[in-house]
Amino acid sequence: MSRKQLVIYLVSEPETPALAAAAVAAGADTVELGFPFSDPLADGPVIQRASERALARGMRTRQCLECLVETRRLVPDAPLIPMTYAALLEAYGWERFAEDARTSGATSLIVSDVPAGQRPELRRVHLVAPTSTEARIRLAASTTDGWLYLVTLTGTTGARTELSSALEGLVARVRPLAGDVPLYAGFGISTPEQAAAAAALTDGVVVGSRAVQVAEHGPEALGEYVATLRAAIDA
């Protein structure tokens, strides 16, 4: 059986390269790097606060790309995926952003508010949710870059006390439509128990809000947290 994938989300700040390195050393397979945006529709309060802090510290697109370069230097092999919103790319330039992200070390992109079918020239990981139609799921699966991001609940990201009950049904809907495309579950996964339950249904899990919270305590704390997730997923 292939290893279940563990994706850790971090907001791009000066400390993020060291945090990403600690996460990968502790068992993360991929790191998402959030490029902060002033009006993040999908992000819950933890990531919103971290994004506001990053913006107040001057983390604009150019600085985030520099953060990506440094993260790639410290993390030479693991996939690194910037995650952001259409307005940021609109302001920076779509093609320019894609090219600069790639040359800075990005493996792919996630643009939360650009659905599959729009901007088809922009290779990226697509998201599908419990509200996605069958046609939307098929389109997303056929054009996604590497894997499909299952949004386990409607609403914003954020740590929850239990895994969304919608995930099992979503996987049952998406798996026959997606073929061999790996399915990773995200949004609302924070504890090792939730990560293990999600991984049992899918090919990987994405942990965001709780990772951002723990990262505030430094690389060692984040590494310890990621190690608990890795152990639970592998058990």
C-alpha positions as CSV (number, residue, x, y, z in Angstrom):
1,M,0.0,0.0,0.0
2,S,1.4,3.4,-0.9
3,R,2.1,5.9,1.8
4,K,-0.7,8.3,2.7
5,Q,0.3,11.8,1.9
6,L,0.4,14.5,4.6
7,V,0.2,18.2,3.4
8,I,0.9,21.0,5.9
9,Y,-0.3,24.5,5.2
10,L,1.7,27.6,6.4
11,V,1.2,31.3,5.9
12,S,4.2,32.9,4.1
13,E,6.2,34.9,6.7
14,P,9.9,35.4,7.3
15,E,10.0,32.3,9.6
16,T,8.2,30.1,7.2
17,P,11.1,28.4,5.4
18,A,12.5,27.1,8.7
19,L,9.0,26.0,9.7
20,A,8.5,24.2,6.4
21,A,11.8,22.4,6.8
22,A,10.8,21.2,10.3
23,A,7.5,20.0,9.0
24,V,9.1,18.0,6.2
25,A,11.7,16.6,8.5
26,A,8.9,15.4,10.8
27,G,7.0,13.6,8.1
28,A,5.1,16.1,5.9
29,D,5.2,15.2,2.2
30,T,4.1,18.5,0.8
31,V,3.9,22.1,2.1
32,E,1.3,24.6,1.0
33,L,2.5,28.2,1.3
34,G,-0.4,30.6,1.8
35,F,0.2,33.9,0.0
36,P,-1.8,36.3,2.3
37,F,-4.7,38.2,0.9
38,S,-6.7,41.0,2.5
39,D,-10.1,39.3,2.0
40,P,-9.6,35.5,2.1
41,L,-13.1,34.0,1.5
42,A,-12.3,30.4,2.4
43,D,-10.0,31.0,5.4
44,G,-11.2,30.7,8.9
45,P,-10.2,33.0,11.8
46,V,-6.8,31.4,12.5
47,I,-5.5,31.8,9.0
48,Q,-7.1,35.2,8.6
49,R,-5.2,36.5,11.6
50,A,-2.0,35.0,10.4
51,S,-2.6,36.5,6.9
52,E,-3.3,39.9,8.5
53,R,-0.1,39.7,10.5
54,A,1.9,38.7,7.4
55,L,0.5,41.6,5.5
56,A,1.3,44.0,8.3
57,R,4.9,42.7,8.2
58,G,5.1,43.6,4.5
59,M,4.5,40.1,3.0
60,R,3.3,41.1,-0.4
61,T,3.6,38.9,-3.5
62,R,7.2,39.6,-4.2
63,Q,8.2,38.9,-0.6
64,C,6.1,35.7,-0.6
65,L,8.0,34.6,-3.7
66,E,11.3,35.3,-2.0
67,C,9.9,33.2,0.9
68,L,9.2,30.4,-1.6
69,V,12.8,30.6,-2.9
70,E,14.2,30.3,0.6
71,T,11.8,27.5,1.4
72,R,12.9,25.6,-1.7
73,R,16.6,26.1,-0.6
74,L,15.8,24.4,2.7
75,V,13.4,21.9,1.3
76,P,15.0,20.8,-2.0
77,D,12.8,17.8,-2.7
78,A,9.3,18.0,-1.3
79,P,6.5,19.6,-3.3
80,L,5.8,23.3,-2.5
81,I,2.5,24.7,-3.5
82,P,1.5,28.4,-3.2
83,M,-2.1,28.8,-2.3
84,T,-3.8,32.1,-2.9
85,Y,-6.8,34.0,-4.5
86,A,-7.6,35.3,-8.0
87,A,-7.4,39.0,-7.0
88,L,-3.7,38.6,-6.1
89,L,-3.0,37.0,-9.5
90,E,-5.1,39.6,-11.2
91,A,-3.0,42.4,-9.7
92,Y,0.3,40.7,-10.3
93,G,-0.4,39.2,-13.7
94,W,-1.6,35.7,-14.2
95,E,1.1,34.5,-16.6
96,R,3.8,36.4,-14.7
97,F,2.7,34.9,-11.4
98,A,2.7,31.3,-12.8
99,E,6.2,31.8,-14.3
100,D,7.6,33.5,-11.2
101,A,6.2,30.9,-8.9
102,R,7.7,28.1,-11.0
103,T,11.1,29.7,-11.1
104,S,11.0,30.4,-7.4
105,G,10.5,26.7,-6.7
106,A,6.7,26.0,-6.8
107,T,5.6,22.5,-7.8
108,S,2.0,23.6,-8.6
109,L,-0.5,26.2,-7.4
110,I,-3.9,26.3,-5.6
111,V,-6.1,29.3,-6.4
112,S,-9.1,28.9,-4.1
113,D,-11.6,31.0,-5.9
114,V,-10.9,30.0,-9.5
115,P,-13.0,26.9,-10.4
116,A,-12.0,24.2,-12.8
117,G,-12.7,25.4,-16.4
118,Q,-11.7,28.9,-15.8
119,R,-8.1,29.9,-16.6
120,P,-7.3,26.5,-18.1
121,E,-3.8,27.6,-19.0
122,L,-3.0,27.8,-15.3
123,R,-1.9,24.4,-14.1
124,R,-3.1,24.0,-10.6
125,V,-4.7,21.7,-8.0
126,H,-8.5,21.9,-8.1
127,L,-10.9,21.8,-5.2
128,V,-14.2,20.0,-5.0
129,A,-16.8,20.3,-2.3
130,P,-19.9,18.5,-1.1
131,T,-21.9,21.1,-3.2
132,S,-20.0,20.3,-6.4
133,T,-22.0,18.9,-9.3
134,E,-21.0,15.7,-11.0
135,A,-20.0,17.7,-14.1
136,R,-17.8,20.0,-12.0
137,I,-16.2,17.0,-10.3
138,R,-15.4,15.3,-13.7
139,L,-13.9,18.5,-15.0
140,A,-11.9,19.2,-11.9
141,A,-10.5,15.6,-11.9
142,S,-9.6,15.7,-15.6
143,T,-7.7,18.9,-15.4
144,T,-6.2,19.0,-11.8
145,D,-2.5,19.0,-11.4
146,G,-1.5,15.9,-9.5
147,W,-4.3,15.5,-7.0
148,L,-7.8,16.6,-6.1
149,Y,-8.4,18.7,-3.0
150,L,-11.6,17.5,-1.3
151,V,-13.2,20.3,0.8
152,T,-14.7,18.3,3.6
153,L,-17.3,20.9,4.6
154,T,-18.9,24.0,3.3
155,G,-17.8,27.3,4.8
156,T,-14.3,28.4,6.0
157,T,-11.3,26.5,7.1
158,G,-10.6,26.0,10.8
159,A,-10.0,23.4,13.4
160,R,-13.1,21.4,14.3
161,T,-13.7,19.0,17.2
162,E,-14.6,16.1,14.9
163,L,-14.1,15.1,11.3
164,S,-16.8,16.3,8.9
165,S,-19.5,13.6,8.4
166,A,-19.7,14.7,4.8
167,L,-16.3,13.3,3.9
168,E,-17.3,9.7,3.4
169,G,-20.2,10.6,1.1
170,L,-18.0,13.0,-0.8
171,V,-15.3,10.4,-1.4
172,A,-18.0,7.9,-2.5
173,R,-19.2,10.5,-5.1
174,V,-15.8,11.6,-6.3
175,R,-13.9,8.4,-6.5
176,P,-15.8,6.8,-9.4
177,L,-15.6,10.1,-11.3
178,A,-12.0,10.9,-10.6
179,G,-10.5,7.6,-11.8
180,D,-6.9,7.2,-10.6
181,V,-6.5,10.8,-9.5
182,P,-5.4,10.9,-5.8
183,L,-7.9,12.4,-3.4
184,Y,-6.7,14.5,-0.5
185,A,-9.0,15.7,2.2
186,G,-8.7,19.1,3.9
187,F,-10.6,21.8,5.8
188,G,-11.3,21.1,9.5
189,I,-8.7,18.4,10.1
190,S,-6.6,19.2,13.2
191,T,-6.1,16.2,15.5
192,P,-4.1,13.0,14.8
193,E,-7.4,11.1,15.2
194,Q,-9.1,13.2,12.6
195,A,-6.1,12.9,10.2
196,A,-6.1,9.1,10.6
197,A,-9.9,8.9,9.9
198,A,-9.6,11.1,6.9
199,A,-6.6,9.2,5.6
200,A,-8.5,5.9,5.9
201,L,-11.0,7.2,3.4
202,T,-8.6,9.1,1.0
203,D,-5.1,9.2,-0.3
204,G,-3.9,12.1,1.8
205,V,-4.8,14.8,4.3
206,V,-4.2,18.6,4.4
207,V,-3.8,20.3,7.8
208,G,-4.0,24.0,7.9
209,S,-5.4,26.0,10.8
210,R,-4.0,23.9,13.6
211,A,-0.6,23.8,11.9
212,V,-0.6,27.6,11.6
213,Q,-1.5,27.8,15.3
214,V,1.3,25.5,16.4
215,A,3.8,27.1,14.0
216,E,3.5,30.3,16.1
217,H,5.5,28.4,18.8
218,G,8.4,27.7,16.4
219,P,9.9,24.9,14.3
220,E,10.4,22.4,17.1
221,A,6.8,22.6,18.2
222,L,5.6,22.3,14.7
223,G,7.8,19.3,14.1
224,E,6.5,17.6,17.1
225,Y,2.9,18.2,16.0
226,V,3.5,17.0,12.5
227,A,5.2,13.9,13.9
228,T,1.9,13.0,15.8
229,L,0.0,13.4,12.5
230,R,2.4,11.2,10.6
231,A,2.3,8.5,13.2
232,A,-1.5,8.5,13.3
233,I,-1.8,8.3,9.5
234,D,0.8,5.5,9.3
235,A,-0.6,3.5,12.2
